[in-house]
Amino acid sequence: MDAQTSRSPSAASGLRSTGYPTKPPLRRFLTDCYEEFRADNSGELADYIPELKRANPDHFGIALVTIDGHVYEVGDSAVPFTIQSVSKAFVFALALEMVGEERVAATIGVEPSGEAFNSIRLTNDNRPFNPMVNAGAIACSGLIYAVDGKGAFERVRAKLSQFAGRELGVDEAVHASETATGNRNRAIAWLLRNYAVLPDDVDAVLDVYFRQCAILVTARDLAVMAATLANRGINPVTGVQVITPHVVARTLSVMTSSGMYDYAGEWTYRVGIPAKSGVGGGIVAALPSQLGLGTFSPLLDNHFNSARGLKVCEALSARFDLHMLNRNADVRSSIMADYDIYGISSRRSRQPREQQILDERHSDIRVLELVGAMNFGTIDYVTRRLASEPPNAPLLIIDFRRVPDITAAGAELLGETLTALGNAGVTTILSGFEGTSAVWAAISARTADPRRLRRFALLDDAIEWAEDQVIYRFGGFTDVKESAHLGEQALLAELDKDEIAAIVGLSTTRRYAAGQRIIAAGEPANSLFFLQSGMVSVKLRSGVRLASLGPGMAFGEMAILEQSRSADVFADTPVACLELPLDSFADYRRVHPETSLKIMRNLAAILARRLVLANAKVDLLSAY
């Protein structure tokens, strides 16, 4: 079965009543593959290791894991079997991590051999052809043994367990059977020792190799291991960084050229997904940035690959066009929106003079909202967009909240661009980053002076900061009043002095310290407030800010229409305000209905302006 979020009975029945499919299409496809291919009894059980002949030829399991950790399982996906040669890819990755690429390359080649996996042949310079044939895999075990000695196998088992996301065991019977009959591998090992590829303790290295091949896995394990490679070394189920992206790229490269034995060329031509097979019946396939696939069926074809597993991989690639060399992407989709702040300001309400400056200088702030994973091509497009529309706005905001990842090449291009913009006098503000963002780390590491970059978690905060810079540069903030007369309140516009005086008489002065909550969501809405000095923020219970207000503005005014508070209001600074109880105001309205009508008209105008602002943002995003 596939791992899914559980639903309540009422929700489930609701879905059934609308005819919504209970199975995602990918699960249905994998189920169809299982039903179709399990009837294929072609192939033979591996017999060169006697214990492998005991496998049940009817076993057939499929598992697929997405890079966000969703698991699909069909058939015998939980049946354990020995990993055999599938281990070679992951042990190669471990060797690269432990001893470095230079030492591995000096010991093992990366060229396809064109021969069977157990061929007793070396290159002209006496190295194994690649780490996916037995000679290369034994050499990898030797490199790990040279570092860890008797602890080498435990290092291997622990690393493969990290890839699988659970502790893996060993089939001791298979290990014993392979040890007793592995004379061909002994010949290979001693040939390697003859050319100083292996250390003196050949038998100990061979035992590491035999044991790693006898590690027990399931089709689900293989899918998680493959998805870890597809996810740049991060296990998508556990979240653990198992291996570095650099090592992943090298591992997938060799899997592509040599992972399917002497069928590797045909595999790349037909399927086009980096993969590794084993005589235990397993196949692992990793499509970068998309999925990991694991299959198990012990019946092998004449290339020693799982016959049913091959069919699943071919069908999946063909049905969904997953060949890694048949990619298509429009770099223009990387920019979700590109705009200045005309009509789309931050949530901070401004004094009339401040708003006038922003209306006149709206083009001084340019905002780019990016979407999707950023790579060389998409960032090149972004940089060309920045360069093709001079003059650059003096304040540039780039929002990354919809960007899950950026490649090293993309970060390099962007870093150079941000450096050049800074040298040209442009202030760049980046938003959408959490404190531990890998995207921010990649960009800042490739910018000449990251201290020149401004960074905010929220786009609205970035826009507000940029607005403050524009207002300050063009004469704003010089006449900010510490206290605002009620006649300046938008809610009380067109009221005469007597009407305003009457409202003041009904109100009580309140003072709040910075950080203090003035209004709590959910409490009765029984008053409204006129802000005289200081700043307040209106926030949802989730913490999302709806608005920032300054002197001369009202808050809690929705109490006129609502029974309970819909948001919290906090004092950002020390605050002074007048609180008008609604019951007192109701008495006043009954005596002065014309005043009430003016206030309701003003409230309608305020709400209309908010709606216009919201629609402007919707219109902007829908244009891209």
Backbone hydrogen bonds, N-H to C=O, Kabsch-Sander energy under -0.5 kcal/mol:
donor,donor_aa,acceptor,acceptor_aa,energy
3,A,71,V,-2.7
12,A,8,S,-2.8
13,S,9,P,-2.8
14,G,10,S,-1.9
15,L,11,A,-2.0
16,R,12,A,-2.2
17,S,13,S,-2.2
18,T,14,G,-0.9
18,T,15,L,-0.6
19,G,16,R,-1.3
20,Y,15,L,-2.1
28,R,24,P,-2.1
29,F,25,P,-2.3
30,L,26,L,-2.5
31,T,27,R,-2.5
32,D,28,R,-2.3
33,C,29,F,-2.4
34,Y,30,L,-2.4
35,E,31,T,-2.6
36,E,32,D,-2.4
37,F,33,C,-3.0
38,R,34,Y,-1.8
39,A,36,E,-0.6
40,D,37,F,-1.6
41,N,39,A,-0.8
44,E,300,L,-2.2
52,L,49,I,-1.9
53,K,49,I,-0.6
53,K,50,P,-1.4
54,R,51,E,-1.4
55,A,52,L,-1.5
59,H,56,N,-1.6
61,G,296,F,-2.5
62,I,74,V,-2.6
63,A,294,G,-2.4
64,L,72,Y,-2.3
65,V,292,G,-2.9
66,T,70,H,-2.2
67,I,290,Q,-1.1
69,G,66,T,-1.9
72,Y,64,L,-3.1
74,V,62,I,-2.8
76,D,60,F,-2.7
77,S,75,G,-1.5
79,V,76,D,-1.2
81,F,217,V,-2.5
83,I,215,I,-2.9
84,Q,213,C,-2.7
86,V,83,I,-1.8
87,S,84,Q,-1.8
88,K,85,S,-1.6
89,A,86,V,-0.8
90,F,86,V,-0.7
91,V,87,S,-2.5
92,F,88,K,-2.2
93,A,89,A,-1.7
94,L,90,F,-1.8
95,A,91,V,-2.6
96,L,92,F,-2.4
97,E,93,A,-2.0
98,M,94,L,-2.5
99,V,95,A,-2.7
100,G,95,A,-0.7
100,G,96,L,-1.2
104,V,100,G,-1.9
105,A,101,E,-2.7
106,A,102,E,-1.7
107,T,103,R,-0.9
107,T,104,V,-1.0
108,I,104,V,-2.8
109,G,128,P,-2.5
111,E,129,F,-1.5
119,S,116,A,-1.6
121,R,119,S,-1.1
123,T,127,R,-3.2
126,N,123,T,-2.1
133,V,130,N,-1.0
134,N,117,F,-2.9
136,G,130,N,-0.5
137,A,133,V,-2.6
138,I,134,N,-2.8
139,A,135,A,-1.9
140,C,136,G,-2.1
141,S,137,A,-2.3
142,G,138,I,-2.0
143,L,139,A,-2.0
144,I,140,C,-2.0
145,Y,141,S,-2.5
146,A,142,G,-2.2
147,V,143,L,-0.7
147,V,144,I,-0.7
148,D,144,I,-2.7
149,G,145,Y,-2.6
151,G,148,D,-2.2
152,A,149,G,-2.1
155,R,151,G,-1.9
156,V,152,A,-2.1
157,R,153,F,-3.2
158,A,154,E,-2.5
159,K,155,R,-2.1
160,L,156,V,-2.6
161,S,157,R,-2.1
162,Q,158,A,-1.9
163,F,159,K,-2.1
164,A,160,L,-2.1
165,G,161,S,-1.9
166,R,161,S,-1.4
171,D,214,A,-2.9
172,E,170,V,-1.1
175,H,171,D,-2.3
176,A,172,E,-2.6
177,S,173,A,-2.4
178,E,174,V,-2.9
179,T,175,H,-2.3
180,A,176,A,-2.2
181,T,177,S,-1.4
182,G,178,E,-1.3
183,N,181,T,-1.4
186,R,182,G,-1.7
187,A,183,N,-2.3
188,I,184,R,-2.2
189,A,185,N,-2.6
190,W,186,R,-2.7
191,L,187,A,-2.0
192,L,188,I,-2.3
193,R,189,A,-2.3
194,N,190,W,-2.1
195,Y,191,L,-1.1
196,A,193,R,-1.8
197,V,192,L,-2.9
198,L,192,L,-0.7
202,V,200,D,-2.4
205,V,201,D,-1.8
206,L,202,V,-2.6
207,D,203,D,-2.0
208,V,204,A,-1.6
209,Y,205,V,-2.2
210,F,206,L,-3.2
211,R,207,D,-2.4
212,Q,208,V,-2.4
213,C,209,Y,-1.8
214,A,210,F,-0.9
214,A,211,R,-0.6
215,I,212,Q,-1.0
216,L,169,G,-2.4
217,V,81,F,-2.9
220,R,77,S,-1.8
222,L,218,T,-2.3
223,A,219,A,-2.1
224,V,220,R,-2.3
225,M,221,D,-2.6
226,A,222,L,-2.7
227,A,223,A,-2.6
228,T,224,V,-1.8
229,L,225,M,-1.4
230,A,226,A,-2.5
231,N,227,A,-1.6
232,R,229,L,-1.2
233,G,228,T,-2.4
234,I,231,N,-1.4
235,N,233,G,-0.6
235,N,240,V,-3.0
239,G,235,N,-2.9
242,V,233,G,-2.6
242,V,240,V,-1.1
243,I,233,G,-1.3
248,V,244,T,-2.2
249,A,245,P,-2.3
250,R,246,H,-1.5
251,T,247,V,-2.5
252,L,248,V,-2.9
253,S,249,A,-1.7
254,V,250,R,-1.8
255,M,251,T,-2.2
256,T,252,L,-2.1
257,S,253,S,-1.7
258,S,254,V,-2.6
259,G,255,M,-1.8
261,Y,258,S,-1.0
263,Y,260,M,-2.0
264,A,261,Y,-1.4
267,W,263,Y,-2.7
268,T,264,A,-2.6
269,Y,265,G,-2.1
270,R,266,E,-2.6
271,V,267,W,-3.4
272,G,267,W,-1.6
275,A,255,M,-0.6
276,K,284,V,-2.3
277,S,259,G,-1.5
278,G,282,G,-2.0
281,G,278,G,-1.9
283,I,295,T,-1.8
284,V,276,K,-2.8
285,A,293,L,-2.5
286,A,274,P,-2.6
287,L,285,A,-0.5
287,L,291,L,-2.3
289,S,230,A,-3.2
290,Q,287,L,-2.2
291,L,287,L,-1.7
292,G,65,V,-2.4
293,L,285,A,-3.2
294,G,63,A,-2.8
295,T,283,I,-2.2
296,F,61,G,-2.4
297,S,281,G,-2.1
300,L,44,E,-3.2
300,L,298,P,-0.5
301,D,305,N,-3.1
304,F,301,D,-1.9
307,A,299,L,-2.5
310,L,306,S,-2.3
311,K,307,A,-1.5
312,V,308,R,-2.1
313,C,309,G,-2.3
314,E,310,L,-2.7
315,A,311,K,-2.6
316,L,312,V,-2.7
317,S,313,C,-2.3
318,A,314,E,-2.4
319,R,315,A,-2.9
320,F,316,L,-2.0
321,D,317,S,-0.6
322,L,317,S,-1.8
324,M,272,G,-2.9
326,N,323,H,-2.0
331,V,329,A,-0.7
333,S,330,D,-1.9
334,S,331,V,-1.8
335,I,332,R,-1.1
336,M,334,S,-0.8
336,M,369,E,-2.9
337,A,369,E,-1.3
339,Y,367,V,-2.3
341,I,362,H,-1.3
341,I,365,I,-0.6
344,I,341,I,-1.6
349,S,347,R,-0.6
349,S,548,S,-4.1
355,Q,351,Q,-2.8
356,Q,352,P,-2.1
357,I,353,R,-1.8
358,L,354,E,-2.0
359,D,355,Q,-2.5
360,E,356,Q,-2.1
361,R,357,I,-2.2
362,H,359,D,-0.5
364,D,361,R,-2.0
365,I,362,H,-1.3
366,R,364,D,-0.5
366,R,395,L,-2.6
367,V,339,Y,-3.5
368,L,397,I,-2.9
369,E,337,A,-2.8
370,L,368,L,-0.6
370,L,399,D,-2.3
371,V,334,S,-2.2
372,G,402,R,-2.3
374,M,405,D,-2.9
379,I,375,N,-2.4
380,D,376,F,-2.0
381,Y,377,G,-1.9
382,V,378,T,-2.2
383,T,379,I,-2.8
384,R,380,D,-2.1
385,R,381,Y,-2.2
386,L,382,V,-2.0
387,A,383,T,-1.7
388,S,384,R,-2.0
389,E,385,R,-0.5
395,L,364,D,-1.7
396,L,427,T,-2.7
397,I,366,R,-3.4
397,I,395,L,-0.5
398,I,429,I,-2.4
399,D,368,L,-3.2
399,D,397,I,-0.5
400,F,431,S,-3.1
402,R,370,L,-0.6
403,V,400,F,-2.2
407,T,374,M,-2.3
411,A,407,T,-2.7
412,E,408,A,-2.1
413,L,409,A,-2.2
414,L,410,G,-2.6
415,G,411,A,-2.7
416,E,412,E,-2.0
417,T,413,L,-2.0
418,L,414,L,-2.9
419,T,415,G,-2.0
420,A,416,E,-2.3
421,L,417,T,-2.6
422,G,418,L,-2.2
423,N,419,T,-2.1
424,A,420,A,-1.3
425,G,422,G,-1.4
426,V,421,L,-2.7
427,T,394,P,-2.9
428,T,426,V,-0.7
429,I,396,L,-3.5
430,L,454,R,-3.4
431,S,398,I,-2.2
432,G,456,F,-1.1
433,F,456,F,-1.1
437,S,434,E,-1.6
441,A,437,S,-1.9
442,A,438,A,-2.3
443,I,439,V,-2.2
444,S,440,W,-3.0
445,A,441,A,-1.8
446,R,442,A,-0.6
446,R,443,I,-1.2
447,T,444,S,-1.1
452,R,449,D,-2.3
453,L,450,P,-1.5
454,R,428,T,-2.2
456,F,430,L,-2.4
462,A,458,L,-1.7
463,I,459,L,-2.6
464,E,460,D,-2.4
465,W,461,D,-2.3
466,A,462,A,-2.3
467,E,463,I,-2.7
468,D,464,E,-2.3
469,Q,465,W,-1.7
470,V,466,A,-2.0
471,I,467,E,-2.9
472,Y,468,D,-2.5
473,R,469,Q,-2.4
474,F,470,V,-1.6
475,G,472,Y,-1.2
476,G,471,I,-3.2
478,T,475,G,-0.6
484,A,532,Q,-0.6
488,E,485,H,-2.1
489,Q,486,L,-1.7
490,A,552,G,-0.6
492,L,489,Q,-0.9
493,A,490,A,-1.1
495,L,492,L,-1.8
500,I,496,D,-2.4
501,A,497,K,-2.8
502,A,498,D,-2.2
503,I,499,E,-1.7
504,V,500,I,-2.5
505,G,501,A,-2.2
506,L,502,A,-1.1
507,S,503,I,-0.7
507,S,504,V,-1.0
508,T,579,E,-2.1
510,R,577,C,-3.5
512,Y,575,V,-2.3
515,G,571,A,-4.1
516,Q,513,A,-2.2
518,I,569,V,-3.1
519,I,569,V,-1.5
522,G,565,R,-2.6
523,E,520,A,-1.7
525,A,563,Q,-2.5
526,N,524,P,-1.3
528,L,580,L,-1.8
529,F,555,F,-2.7
530,F,578,L,-2.5
531,L,529,F,-0.6
531,L,553,M,-3.0
532,Q,576,A,-2.5
533,S,576,A,-1.9
536,V,549,L,-2.0
537,S,570,F,-2.3
538,V,547,A,-3.1
539,K,537,S,-0.6
539,K,568,D,-2.9
540,L,544,V,-2.8
543,G,540,L,-1.9
546,L,538,V,-3.6
547,A,538,V,-1.4
548,S,347,R,-2.3
549,L,536,V,-2.8
552,G,531,L,-2.8
553,M,550,G,-1.1
555,F,529,F,-2.0
559,A,556,G,-1.7
560,I,557,E,-1.8
561,L,558,M,-1.6
562,E,558,M,-2.6
565,R,523,E,-2.9
568,D,539,K,-3.0
569,V,519,I,-2.1
570,F,537,S,-2.5
571,A,516,Q,-2.6
572,D,535,M,-2.3
572,D,570,F,-0.6
573,T,535,M,-1.4
575,V,512,Y,-2.6
576,A,533,S,-1.9
577,C,510,R,-2.6
578,L,530,F,-2.2
579,E,508,T,-2.9
580,L,528,L,-3.2
580,L,578,L,-0.5
582,L,526,N,-2.7
585,F,581,P,-2.0
586,A,582,L,-2.4
587,D,583,D,-1.5
588,Y,584,S,-1.8
589,R,585,F,-2.6
590,R,586,A,-1.7
591,V,587,D,-1.3
592,H,588,Y,-2.4
595,T,592,H,-0.7
596,S,592,H,-1.5
597,L,593,P,-2.1
598,K,594,E,-1.7
599,I,595,T,-2.3
600,M,596,S,-2.3
601,R,597,L,-2.2
602,N,598,K,-2.4
603,L,599,I,-2.4
604,A,600,M,-2.2
605,A,601,R,-2.0
606,I,602,N,-2.3
607,L,603,L,-2.4
608,A,604,A,-2.2
609,R,605,A,-2.1
610,R,606,I,-1.9
611,L,607,L,-2.2
612,V,608,A,-2.4
613,L,609,R,-2.2
614,A,610,R,-2.3
615,N,611,L,-2.7
616,A,612,V,-2.2
617,K,613,L,-1.6
618,V,614,A,-2.0
619,D,615,N,-3.0
620,L,616,A,-2.0
621,L,617,K,-2.3
622,S,618,V,-2.3
623,A,619,D,-0.9
623,A,620,L,-0.7
624,Y,621,L,-1.3
